[in-house]
Amino acid sequence: MKRIISLILFFLLQHQISLYAQNNSLQLGNGVITLNKGAVITVNQTSPDGITRNNGYIFADGESNRIAWTTNNATGTYSIPFGTFDGDYIPVQFQKTTGGTSSTSDGTIIVSTYHTSENSQPFPSNSNAFFPIVNNVNNPAGVDNSANLADRFWLVCFLNYNTNPSLTLSLNYDADGVANDLNSLSESDFTAQFWNGSAWDSQQKGIADPGNNAVNNITGVNYNAAWVLVNKNSPLPVELTNFDAKCDGNDVKLSWTTTSEINSDFFTIEKSSDMLAWKTIGIITSAGNSNEEKNYSSIDSHKIEAENYYRLSETDFDGTTKYFNTVTVQCDEQEDLSFTNIFQNSSGTISVDFTGKHNEKYSLQMYDITGKLISEAKGEQLSGLNHVSFTTNAAGNAIYMIVLTDDYTTITKKIILQK
């Protein structure tokens, strides 16, 4: 018999749970759920009614303390009732303007938030491999800009979607008490920016709503990212939106894009086979000052090792040099495809982790011992770790084969599922 969860007392959660209450919903009364040590609440209810409340809230002050809402392809306005340790209500609201598409019924939106120190530490570390690691909050001059940020990060991620839905976000912050998020800034100047994987995107999104301690109407959100609220008069920089390396015959093509440049003199490309000894292989003159998208590229025609590491730096006219993330490419890729982990989740889904070094398409199948196809997933590989999940109605306590194929090779792995 299904139960109604009506929480009126303090509840400390240090594990992952799925909600199997009435209609798979979480019904908060006047109590507090505290998430700790990477705890996750999974709401298995596609409707916005999956979480309801009176005055209760969820205290989940940590990057890996998360709400995972399985909305699948439904649309509507969803509210996650986050709160602070001293009782201030700071919900995250997202309106799904498109439903998204998923190969399973487990299309999930994952949200977490946490308060930081005045220097915006700690940065999001991607502890759950959902989004790119954040490594700075610098202004366009490369100087720490944490004084112009609210003391809080928000993390929004998508899981098990082939096409991510589009969201319009509203982010609430703590404006009361000693440990508030305001950082002595004017609420009316707040705007939202997100980390695009290598830099803070130049787009200033949202409308400040000081009366409700929120920034609303943050539109077009369909990517895994960390978010901040920043003083619109001192935004974070967007010096680089991508840096990529791809095999091109016997060469490696390097490409990168900027959407703003300030006093930029030139870019330097360096190469290494061990990430210890670096050799300069190219210097490219930059635009100097620009608020428009600029695309750059360079070809490495030198001897290509089995695995190559490249790093990009930018030097200003005053001689200041800034390094960006290192990328890697392996042109001899036939032996590169490999499984790193295969496991069965408590929900019955199968998760497969594998490594890839190029942007080739992959096909992942699961067969029973008779050769019958049980489940299948397809997509495009990412450089490094790839994570794929799919559901199966296969009976437990049996042997199955996982087959992973790309343009170069096929690898297999035997697994045993248990109910």
FIZA-943771 format. One record per atom (N, C-alpha, C, O): x, y, z. Coordinates in steps of 0.1 Angstrom, whole numbers, plus 2048, in hexadecimal, padded with zeros to 3 digits. Example, Ala and Ser with C-alpha at 12.3 -4.5 7.8 and 13.67 -1.06 7.14 Angstrom:
// residues 2
8847C784E87B7D384E8847DF84E88E7DF8558807EA8478897F584788180084F88680B850
This chain:
// residues 419
8087F480080080080080980C80081280D8088068167F780E8227F780B82B80280082B80881683280681583B81281684980E81C84D80481085281681186181481D86581D81C86282982786C81883287182082E87F82482E88881B82B88283082988F83583289284083188D84B83D89983D84889B8468468A784F8448B284B8458A485C8438AF86684E8B087084E8B98798588A786F8648A78788718A88708718A686387B8AB8768898AC87088C89E86B88B89487389289C85F89689085A8A38918538A589984A8AD8898578BB88A8528BD87E8488BB87384C8C188283C8C28788328D187782D8D68828298D786C82E8E586A8298E686081F8F185B81C8DC85C8188DC85280E8D38568028CD8608038D384D7F88CA8507ED8BD8497EF8BD83D7F28B28507EC8A584A7ED89D84D7E189F8577DB8938447DE8898487D487C8487DB8798407E48738517D78678537DE85C84A7D885884B7CD8568427E184B8397DD83F83C7E683A8337ED83B8497E783084D7EF82484D7E68248487DB8198547EB80E8557E281185D7D68168687D680F8577CA81285C7BD82185F7BC8258687B482A8577C38388597C383C8687C684586D7BF83586E7CF83887C7D283E87E7E083C8767E884488A7E184988E7EE8408997F483F8A37ED83A8967FF8308A08048368A581283589E81C83B8B18118418B781D8378BF82582F8C78208368BC83282E8C483B8358D08408378D98388398D084D8408DB85284F8D88578558DF85E8538CC8528608C785786B8CB84D86A8D18438778C68508838C884988A8BB84588C8B384E88D8B98398968AE8348A48B38338A68BD82B8AE8AE83A8BB8B28388C38A78308C489C8358C88AB8258D08A281D8DF8A48208E48AF8218E68998228F48998268FC88E8208F788481C90989181E91388681990E88180C90F87480A90A8898029078847F58F987E7F48F78757EB8F08817FC8E387B7FC8DB8817F08DD88C7EC8D28787EA8CA87B7DF8BC8777E18B986C7E58B38807DF8A487D7DE8A087C7D08A18867C889C8717CB89786F7BE88786F7BE8818677C58818787B787387A7B786E8737AA87087879F8678687AB8638607A085486479C84B85C79C85387179A84587679684888178C84E88B78F84387F78084588977583D8957778418A077183389577F82B8A17818328AB78A83A8A779382F8B87888348C279282F8C07A08348C67AA8248B87A28208B47AF8288AA7B68258A57C18348A67B083D89C7B68428A17C38468997CB8438AE7C58478B47D283D8BE7D683B8C87CE8368BD7E282E8C77E78328CA7F58388C27FC82E8D67FA8328DA8088288E380E8208EA8078298E481C8228EE82382D8F982682E90381F8348F683183F8FF83584D8F88358578FE83984D8EB8328598E38338628E682785F8ED81E86F8E18288788E481E8838D981F8848D182888C8DA8158988D08148A48D88168A78E180E8AC8D58208B98DB8228C48D281C8C68C78218CA8D68118D38CD8098DF8D58058E38D57F98E68DB80F8F08E580C8FD8DD8089068DB8118FE8D97FC90A8D27F79098CE7E88FE8CC7E39148CE7E19148CB7D390E8BE7D09068BC7C69118B37D890C8A67D59008A27DC8FB8977DB8FA8AB7E48ED8A97EA8E28AE7E08E18BA7DE8DA8A57DA8D38A87CE8C48A47CF8C189A7D68BC8AB7C78AF8A67C48AF8A27B58B38A97AD8AB8967B38AB8907A589C88E7A28968847A789689679988889679688688F78888A89577E88088378887E87C77C87188277586687D77787388C76D86889376786688D75985B89075386F88575486E87F74686B88A73C87189473C86088873485D89272985189B72D84C8A272584E89B73A8438A473E8478B273E8538B573E83D8BB73E8408CA73F8398CF74B8308C975183C8DB74E8358E275A83F8E976284B8EB75F83B8EF76D8438F77768458EF78383C8EB78A8528EC7868568E479185E8EC79B8658F579785B8EA7A88628F17B28688E87BC8628DF7C18758EA7BF87D8E27C987E8EB7D58858F57D58798E77E08788EF7EC8858EF7F58848EA80088F8F47EF89C8F57F789A9008028929098018A28FE80D8A29088188B090881E8B890081A8B29118278BF91382D8BF90D83B8B490A8408CB90C8428CB90784F8C490F8598BF9098638C291C8578BA9248608AC92785C8A69308618A791F85289991F84F89592984488992A84289E92F83C89A93783189792F82589E92582288C93281E88792A81388D92F80688C93B8028949277FF89B92A7F28999207E78A29197E388C91F7E38899157D98909177CC8949227C889290C7C489690D7B688A9087AE8848FD7B08869117A587A90E79D87E90D78E88691578987990278887C90177986F8FE7728678F577586D90676786290475E8678FC75287090174B8628F07508668E874485E8ED7388528EA7378648F573085D8FA72485D8F07198548F07108668E67188668DB7108688CE71886F8CF7228628C37148638B771C8708B071B8748A97248778B17108838A970D87F89B70987489770A88989370488788670089187D70789C88070888C87170B89486771289285970C88785670889C85170B89B84470689583B71189182F70E89484071D88E83872888384172E87F84C72987D83D73987384574187A84C74D87384F75688784D74C88E85275889586075589F86375B88F86874C89587574989487D75688988075B8A088175B8A18877698A88947698B18967618A389E7718A98AB7738AE8AB7818A78A878B8BB8AE7828C28AD78F8C68BB7938CC8C378B8C38BF7A08C68CC7A48CC8CC7B28C88C47BB8D78D47B48DC8D57C28E18E47C38E28EB7B98E38E87CF8E78F67D28EF8F67DF8EC8EE7E88F88FF7E18FF9017EE90590F7EF9089157E69069137FC90B91F80091B91E8009209148029219297FC93092A7FB93593480592E93C80B94293480694993F80E94994C80594494B7FA94E95780B94E9638039569637F795496B7EE96095A7F69689597EA96394E7E096B9497D895694B7E294F9417D99559337DA95392B7D195C9307E59629227E695891A7EF9529207F895790D7ED95E9067E39579077D594B9087D495F9067CA9599067BD9538F87BB9578EE7C19498F77B29438EA7AF94E8E17A99558E57A094F8D57AE95A8CB7AB9568C07A295E8B779F9498C079D9448B57959458A879C94A89E7969428A77A994489B7B193B8907AC93E8847AF9318927A492888879F92988679092088078A93388D78993588B77B92A89077292788A76892289A77791789F76F91A8AB7679148AD75C9248B376B9268C07659358C376593C8BD76D9398CD75D9478D075C94C8D776A9448DE7709588D476D95E8DA7799608E97789658ED76D95D8F078295F8FF78296C90278996F8FC79397590A78298290C78898591B78A99091E78F97B92478897E93278C97193A78C96793678697294579296794F79196E95D78E96B96779497695D78497E96978097697277796D96E77097A97F77897498976F97C98976298698276197899175897F99174B98E99474C99699174399299B7579A199E7589A899275F9B49937619A19877629A797C7689A997D7779AF97577E9A298777D9A298A78B99698479298B98478C99897E79E98D9787A59819817A698398D7AB97697D7A396A9857A395F9807AD9549847AC9649797B795A9737C195397D7C994897B7CE9599897CA9529947D29469997CB93D99F7D19449967BE93899A7B792E98E7B492598F7AC9309837BB9279787BA9209767C79259787D29139717C690C96C7D19139607D69199587CF91395D7E391A9527E99129457E890F93F7F39109417DC9089357DA90A9307CC90B9387C390B9227CA90B91C7BD8FE9147BC8F990F7C68F99137AF8EE90B7AC8F29017A18F99067978EF8F47A18F38EA7978E78E47918DE8DF7998E58E57848DA8DF77D8DF8D67728E78D976A8DA8C97738DF8BF76A8D48B67648C98B676A8D68B07598CC8A77528D28997518DE89874E8CA88F7548CE8817538C487974B8B887B74D8C98707438C186773B8B886D7318AE86872D8BD87972C8B587F7218BE87E7148CA8817148B787A7098BE87B6FC8BE88A6F78C888E6F28B38906F98B189F6F78AD8A57048A28A37098B58AE7098B28B47168A68BD7158A48C470A89D8BE71F8928C771F8988D67208A48D77248908E071E8948ED72088D8F372C8818F072E8958F973588F8FE74289090D74289991473C88791374A88892174E88992175D88091C76489492676289892477189493177889493C77389192F78589093978F89993579B89792A7A08A393D79E8AC9397A98AA9437B58AB94F7B38A793D7C08A59457CC8B29447D58B893A7D58B594E7DC8C194F7E58BD9537F38B29587F58C69517FC8C495580A8C896380C8D496780A8BE96C8108C197A8128C197E8208C198A8238BF9748298BE9778388C99718408CF96783C8CA97684C8D49708558E29738538E697A8498EB96E85C8F997185B8FF96A84F90796F8488FB95D84D9019558428F89568358F594C82F8F59628318ED9638258F596381990296381A8EF96380D8F69618008F996F7F990096F7EF8F597A7FF8F69867F890498C7F59069937EC90D9897FE91B98D7FD91C99D7FB9249A27F49129A38039129B280390E9B87F59119C47F39089B17EC9059B67DF8F79BA7DE8EE9B67E78F49C27D48E69C77D28DE9BC7CB8E29B87C08D39B87D08CB9AD7CA8C69B27BC8C49A97B48C39BE7BB8BE9C37AE8C89C27A28C49C37978D59C07A68DF9BF79B8E29B07988EB9AE78F8DB9A779E8DE99979C8DA99478E8D09987898E398D7878E098677B8E697877C8EF9767848E296E7738E79617748F195E7698EF96375D8FB95676C90595276290894376590793E77090C93B75A90F92D75C91D92A75792293174E92392075C93091B75892E91174C92790774D93491574193290D73493C90273293B8FB7279448FF73C94E8F473A95C8F973B9658F173F95E90573696C90B73696C91973B97791F73E96092073C96092E74095193174494892974195093D74994294274C93C94874094295173A93194373C92A94873092695673192295B73C92895E72692596C72791797072891397B72C90E9667258FF9697268FB96C7348FD96473D8F69787368F097C7438E19797428DA97F73B8DD96F74A8CF96A7498C796E7558CD96F7608BA96F7548B197175F8AE97F7628B498975E8A398176A89E98E76F89F98E77E8999857858A69987848A699979289999C7988919A47938969957A38899967AB88C9987B988A98F7C18929A47BD8969A67CB88B9A47D588E99F7E087F9A77D28749A57DC8729977E086D9947EB87598D7D787497F7DA8819787DC88296C7DC88C9807DC89A97A7DE89C96F7D38A09647D689B9737C789C96A7BC8A19717AF89F97D7AD8A69697A68A896C79889F96378F8A195779089696978888C96178088F96277189796976D88795976A88795A75B89595775689A95E74C89C94D75B8A99497568A693E74B8A393374F8A694273F8A093A7348AA93272D8B693472E8A59287258AD92071C8B79177238C291571D8B491272E8BD90A7368BB8FB7328B18F57358C58F572A8C48E77268D18E17268D48D871D8DA8E572F8E88E07308EC8DE73E8E78E57478F58D47418FA8D274E9038DD75290D8DF74B9018E475D9098F07609078F476E8FE8F17759128FB77391190278090D91077D91191677390591678690092378590492C79090592779C90593978E9089437988FF94F7968FA95178B8FD9577A08F796479F90296E7A190A96E7AA90397879790F98179790A98F7958FF99179091199979A90E9A779890F9AA78991A9A87839049AE7839049B077490E9BA7709119BB7649129C377991C9CD77592A9C87769349CF77192C9BC77B93A9B677C9389A777893B99E7819349A476C93299676893F98E76894A99376793D98076894897776694C97775794397A74E95897375495D97474695896873E95595D74395996973195795E72896395F71E96196571396E95B72197995B71897A95070F97E95170497594471397593870B96993070D96592D71896292C70295692470395991570095190D7049649136F99689056F79769046F297B90D6EC97D8F96F598A8F66EF98A8E76ED9888DF6F698C8E36E098A8D56DC9958D06D399B8D86CC9988C46D49A28BD6CB99C8B16C59978A86CC99E8B06B79988A56B09A289F6A69AA8A76A09A28926A49AB88C69A9A689068C99A89068A9AF8936839AC8966759B689066D9C08966699B48836699BE87B6629CA87966B9C98746769D687E6669E287C66E9E58896769EF88A67D9DB8926769DD89F67E9D389F6899CA89768A9D58A96919CB8AC69C9C78BB69A9CF8C46999B98BD6999B48CA6979AF8CF6A49A88C96AC9B58DB6A89B18E26B49A88EE6B19AB8F56A899E8EF6B99958FA6B79909006C498E8F86CE98D90D6C49889136D098091F6CC9819256C19779236D596E92F6D396D9386DF96D9336EA96E9456DC96C94F6E69609576E395C9596D895995C6EE94E9656EB9509736F194997C6EE95C9756F89609826FB96F9826FE97497870497698C6FB98498E6FD98799C7019829A56FC99099D70B9949AA7109A39AB7119A99A37189A99B47099B79B67099BF9A97069C99A670C9B99A16FD9C09946FA9CA9956EF9C699A6E49D69906F19E09916E79E29856DF9E19866D29E39796E59E596D6DD9E29616E59E29616F19DF9566DE9DD9486E49EA9406E19F09416D69ED9376EB9F892E6E99F39206EA9EC91D6F49F79176E19F39096E29FF9016E5A0A9026DF9FE8F96F0A098F06F4A048E16F39F88DE6F4A0E8D86F2A0B8CA6F0A148C26FAA208C66FCA0F8B76FEA178AE707A128A0705A0689D701A1A896708A17888708A15883716A10878718A1988B720A1888672EA12890738A1188E744A0E89C733A098A773BA148AD745A108B474EA208A9742A2B8AE74AA348B8742A378C3746A398B3737A418BB72EA398C0723A328B971BA388CE721A308D4717A388DB70DA438E1710A348DB700A3B8E16F5A318EA6EDA268E66EAA358F66EBA2D9006E3A2D8FB6D4A378FA6CEA208FA6CFA1F8F66C1A189006B9A168FE6ADA1390B6BFA0D9156B7A099226BFA069216CBA0A92D6B9A0693A6BF9FC9416B59FF9436A99F09446BA9E694A6B29E29586B79DF9596C39E39626AF9DF96F6B39D09706B59C896B6AE9CC9766C09BE9776C49B89846C09BF98D6BA9AB9866C39A49926BE9A799F6C59A49A96C09AD99D6D19B09A96D99A49AD6E29A49A96EE99A9B46DD98E9B76E49829B36DC9819B86D09799AB6E196D9A76DA9629A36E396499D6ED9569A66DF94A9A16E59429986DC9369946DF9489936D294298A6C894997C6C895497B6CD9429726C49479656C39539656B99519696AE95E95F6BD96A95E6B596E94F6B596F9496C09709496A997493B6A898393A6A398794269A98A9326AA9989306A799B9216A49949196A99A691E69C9A991069A9B89106979BE91A6939BE9046999CC9016959CD8F26939C68EA6989D78EF68B9DA8E16879E78DD68D9F18E368B9E78D16949F48CB6989F78C068E9F18B568EA028C3686A068B967CA138B2680A198AB678A178B468DA238AD692A2089F694A1589A692A2A897698A2988969BA1E8876A6A1F88D6B1A1487F6A2A0987D6ABA0C8716B4A0E8666AFA0C8736C1A0E8686CAA018606CC9F78646C7A028556D49F684D6D69EC8556DD9E08546DB9F085E6E79E78676EE9EE8746EF9F98766F29E687F6EC9EB88C6EB9E38956F59D78946F59EA89D6FC9E48A77059E78B56FF9F28B86FB9DD8BE6FF9DF8CB6FA9D98D57059CF8D270B9E08E07069DB8EB70F9DC8F87089E58FA7009D390170B9D290E7059D391970F9CE91871A9DB92370C9DC92E7159DA93B70D9DB93B7019D69457149D395270E9DC95D7159DC95D7229E296570E9EB96F7139E697D7109E39807049E498671A9DF9937189EB99C7149F79987149E79A870F9F19B270B9FB9B6716A069BA7149F79B4723A009B872EA089AC732A109AD73CA079A172BA1099572EA0A98B737A0F9807399FE98E73C9F79847459F297873C9EC97A7329F596C7419F296073A9E89577439EA95674F9DE95273C9D494A7439D393D73B9D293C72F9D39317439D292473D9C491F73E9BD9217489BF9187349B29127349B49037369BE8FE7389A88FC7369A88EE7389B08E672D9B18EA7229B78DB7329BE8D27299B48C97229AB8C47289B78C67159AF8BC70E9B88B17099C48B37089B28A67069BA89A7029B38946F69A78946F49BB88E6ED9B68876E19BF87B6DF9CB87C6E09B98706DB9C18646D79BD8606C99B285B6C79C68626BF9C285F6B29C38506AE9BC84C6A59CB8496B59CB83B6B49C08356BD9C38306C89B48356B99A98336C29A38256C299A8226CA9A881C6BA9A280F6B99A28086C69998006C99AC80A6CF9AC8036DC9A880C6E79AA8096F39A28186E499F8226EE99281F6F59918227019888196EF97B8166F497C80C7009828016FD97880F70C97880671796E80872196A8147239697FE72795F7FF73296780373F9727FE74196180B74796780F75495E80A75F96280676A95180975D94780476793A8017619358087599347F67669267F276291F7EE76F9247E57769147F477290D7F077E8FE7F277D8F97F97748F77EB7858E87EB7858E47F47918E87F279C8DC7FE78D8D78077978CB80179F8C57F779A8C88077AA8BD8017B28AF8037AB8A67FB7AE8AF80C7A28A280E79A8A180478F8968037888AB7FC78D8AB7F27828B17F67758B37EE76C8B68037748BD8077688CB8027698D17FF7738D180175D8DF7FD75B8E78097588E481074E8F280C75F8FB81775C90881175790E80875D90C81774C91981374692281F74491E82973E92E81E74A93882874994382373F94881874194782B73595282772D95A83372895583E72996683072496F83B72096F83C71196E83270A97084970C97184B6FE97A8586FC97A8607049808586F098A8636EE98686C6E298E8756DE97B8696DB9788706CF9698726CF96186C6D796487A6C695687D6C594F8746BA9478796B29528676BB94B85D6B293E8596B993C8596C59358546B092984E6B592B8416BB93483A6B792383D6C59248306CB9168296CC90C8306CB91781C6CD90A8146CE90D80B6DA9178036DA90380A6E39048026EF8F87F96F08ED7FE6F18FB7EC6F08F07E26F08F27D86FC8FD7D67008E67D37008E67C970B8DF7BD7058D37BE7018E57B17058DF7A57008DE79A70B8E679A7158D479170A8D47867148DC77B70D8E177C7038DD76F7148E67657108E175E7038E87566FD8D47616FF8CF75B6F28D27646E78CF7616DB8D87706E98DA77A6DF8CF7846DD8CF78B6D38C57836E58BA78C6E48BE79A6E98C379C6F48BA7A46E18BD7B26E58B47B76F08A77B66EE8B97BB6FB8B17BF7078AF7CE7078A47D370A8BA7D57058B97E47058C47EA6FD8CE7E36FA8C37F66F98CD7FD6F08CD80C6F38C38126F68D98116F18DA8206F28E58246E88EF81D6E68E38306E28EC8356D88EF8446DB8E784B6E18FB8486D78FE8566D990C8596D39118526CB9118656D791E8696D39288696DF92486F6EA9338646DD93D8636E89428716EC94387A6E49458726F994C87D6FE95B87970095E86E70296488370097288070397387D71296E88471B97887171697A86D72496E86472896985C72096986773495E85E73995186173394D86C73294A85673093C85672B93384E73493784473992785373691E84D73F91184B73890B85573390C83E73790083B7308F78337398FC8297408EA83673A8E182E7428D582A7398D18317318D081D73B8C48197348BD80F73D8C28097458B080F73A8A78067428A67F873B8A87F772F8A27EE7438A07E173E8967DA7458947DB75188E7D273E8847CA7448887BB7468817B27488967B974489B7AC7458997A675389A7AD75D8977997538967927608A47927678AE7927608A47917748B079277B8B778477C8B277A7768C27847838CA7787858CD7707788CC7647778D277876F8D57727628E177975C8E57847608E87737528F477874C8F078073F8E877B7378F678C73E8F379473290179972C90B79973390079D72090C7A271990A7B17168FF7B47109137BA71A9137C871691D7C970A9287C670B9187CF6FF9207D06F39217DF6EF9177E66EE92D7E46EF9307F26EC9377F36DF9427ED6DD9327FB6D59387FC6C893980A6C49308126C694580E6BD94681B6B794B8186A994B80D6A49508226A295482169496181869396581468896881669E97580F69D9758016A397C7F969E96D7FF6AD96E7F26B49627EF6BB9597F76BD9617E26C09567DD6C895C7D66D49657CE6D39567D96E095B7D26EC94E7CD6F39437D26F29507C26FB9457BC7029487BA7119547B971493E7B97199407B67279347AE72C9297B17299377A373492D79B7399297A07479317A474F91C7A17499177A575690C79B75B90679475390979C7688FF79376F8F679D7768FA7A477F8E979D7728DF7A57788D879D7838D67917828D47A478D8CD79E7988C17A679C8C17B379C8B67A079F8AA7A77A48AC7AB7B28A37B17B8
